[in-house]
Amino acid sequence: MQNTLRKLMTTRAPAAVLLVRIAVGAVFLSEGIQKFLFPAALGVGRMAKIGIPWPQVMGPFVGAVEIICGGLVLFGLLTRLAAVPLAVTMGVALVSTKIPILLGHAYWGLRLRSLPSYGFWRMAHESRTDLAMLLCALFLLVLGAGRWSLDARIAGGR
């Protein structure tokens, strides 16, 4: 188990990965906190509005995942493990909120919000942050936290 954990924490990524970690960690940490500060608009209420099942559970759950994993990414601790739930969160966000925009109608019980237009270009515009966060989380999953991280320090990186 300890050997597996060490392998997950080992990184040869350059120190500049810190910039990606700051972006991903800060965005998720902030969004997670806001799900608790503004539950009607960004937490339980938003989950219910878009048709996510069990919004009273999923709102706080997603908020907690974003806070915990966002904080881990920010500090570069267990970065690869923390990137997985963040990537899943973004995948669910794309499927639940952006695919209806692409299709122009609700599906699978997921609701379509009112927008001036629908289709590919509207979906591309609305999904830009979700796609960026998904790809950055996958980047961290592949490369790890980088030289300036707790992962590198613990795993004996350079």
C-alpha positions, 0 to 999 in steps of 0.5 A, spaced: 500 500 500 505 504 501 509 503 495 502 504 491 501 511 494 508 513 493 508 511 486 501 516 485 505 521 489 511 521 485 512 526 479 517 528 474 513 534 472 516 541 472 515 546 477 510 550 472 505 545 474 504 549 480 500 554 475 495 549 473 494 546 480 493 554 483 487 554 477 484 548 478 484 548 486 482 555 487 476 554 482 474 548 485 475 550 492 471 557 491 465 553 487 465 548 493 464 553 498 459 557 494 455 551 494 454 552 502 454 559 502 449 560 497 445 553 497 439 556 493 443 558 487 449 554 487 448 548 491 441 544 493 437 549 489 441 549 483 441 541 483 434 541 483 433 546 478 437 542 473 434 535 475 439 532 479 436 526 483 437 527 490 439 534 490 439 535 498 444 529 498 448 531 492 448 539 493 452 538 499 456 532 497 459 535 490 460 541 495 464 537 500 468 534 494 470 540 491 472 543 497 476 537 499 479 535 492 480 542 490 484 544 497 488 537 496 490 539 489 492 547 491 497 544 496 499 538 491 497 533 496 495 526 493 494 530 487 492 524 482 487 521 487 484 528 488 484 530 480 479 523 479 473 526 483 474 533 480 474 530 473 468 526 474 464 532 477 466 536 470 464 530 466 457 530 470 456 537 469 457 537 462 452 531 461 447 534 465 447 541 463 451 542 457 448 536 453 441 539 453 443 546 451 446 542 445 440 538 443 435 544 445 431 540 449 431 536 456 433 529 456 433 523 462 429 528 467 435 533 466 432 540 465 434 545 459 435 552 462 432 558 458 437 561 454 437 566 448 439 560 443 441 553 443 445 548 439 453 547 438 455 554 439 451 556 445 454 549 448 461 551 446 460 558 449 457 555 456 461 549 457 468 553 456 470 553 464 467 546 465 471 543 459 478 547 461 477 544 468 476 537 466 482 537 461 486 541 467 484 535 472 486 530 467 493 533 466 494 533 473 492 526 473 497 524 468 503 528 470 502 529 478 503 535 482 510 537 480 516 539 483 513 544 488 508 540 491 507 536 498 507 530 493 514 531 491 516 532 498 513 526 501 515 521 495 522 524 495 522 528 488 527 533 486 
